[in-house]
Amino acid sequence: MESISGVVERITYQNEENGYGVIKVRVKGFSNLITFTGKFIGVNVSAVIEAKGNFTIDKKFGKQFKVKEYKESLPASIYGIEKYLGSGLIEGIGPKFAKKIVEKFGENT
């Protein structure tokens, strides 16, 4: 089982009944977003997740990381902080204001 972590960029599919989802994650060291599949309860765009699982090849959708377990944490990088603040989770703070906040306070945000 492999362990990789990154920032959730997009939620492609989410089944509210069973929690199954397909999310796109920006992972350091990969040029493209990585597709994660599995049960993701309450994961939002800009969340930082560390997932354990295995890469698989789906005949229709291509390479995916099939998640067996994951944990969510607060963003630690400037990029992650900006994405988190600008995601809409905090009322009144959008992408532009989040960028200004992070420019002002950096990692201390």
Disulfide bonds with the S-S distance in Angstrom:
none
